[in-house]
Amino acid sequence: MIGLTEDLLAQDDRFWQLIGHPQRLAFAEAAGLALAAERGDSRVPGAWGAIERARGLSKRSA
């Protein structure tokens, strides 16, 4: 494996706009929202939500 020679973080807001996530949150706010979503009945939409639900099912059946 070749070592990293550059940061993996976006340098400005253009990256977030290109991927459709223009609104950034502070870490504490994002963590609070994630914890609230885990406690609630809300499901994460999209492909990533499907992956998380499948992972949850496989953990329960193991």
C-alpha positions in Angstrom: 0.0 0.0 0.0 1.3 3.4 -0.9 1.2 5.9 2.0 -1.1 8.9 2.0 0.5 12.1 0.7 -2.5 14.4 1.1 -5.3 15.1 3.5 -8.6 13.3 2.9 -10.6 16.3 4.1 -12.4 18.7 1.8 -10.5 21.9 1.5 -13.7 24.0 1.0 -17.5 23.9 0.6 -17.4 22.9 -3.1 -17.0 19.2 -2.3 -20.1 19.2 -0.1 -22.1 21.0 -2.7 -21.1 18.5 -5.4 -22.3 15.5 -3.4 -25.5 17.2 -2.3 -24.7 17.9 1.3 -24.2 21.7 1.3 -25.2 22.2 5.0 -22.4 21.2 7.4 -22.9 20.8 11.1 -20.6 21.1 14.1 -19.5 17.7 15.4 -21.6 18.0 18.6 -24.7 18.9 16.7 -24.2 16.0 14.2 -23.5 13.5 17.0 -26.6 14.7 18.9 -28.8 14.2 15.7 -27.3 10.7 15.1 -28.0 9.6 18.7 -31.5 11.0 18.6 -32.1 9.1 15.3 -30.9 5.9 16.9 -33.3 6.3 19.8 -36.2 7.2 17.6 -38.1 5.3 15.0 -36.7 7.3 12.1 -34.9 5.2 9.5 -31.9 6.4 7.6 -33.0 6.7 3.9 -31.2 5.5 0.8 -28.5 2.9 0.2 -26.6 3.6 3.4 -29.7 3.2 5.4 -30.3 -0.2 3.8 -26.7 -1.2 4.6 -27.2 -0.2 8.2 -30.5 -2.0 8.5 -29.0 -5.2 7.0 -26.0 -5.0 9.4 -28.4 -4.7 12.3 -30.4 -7.7 11.2 -27.2 -9.8 10.8 -26.0 -8.8 14.3 -29.3 -9.9 15.8 -29.3 -13.3 14.0 -25.7 -14.1 15.0 
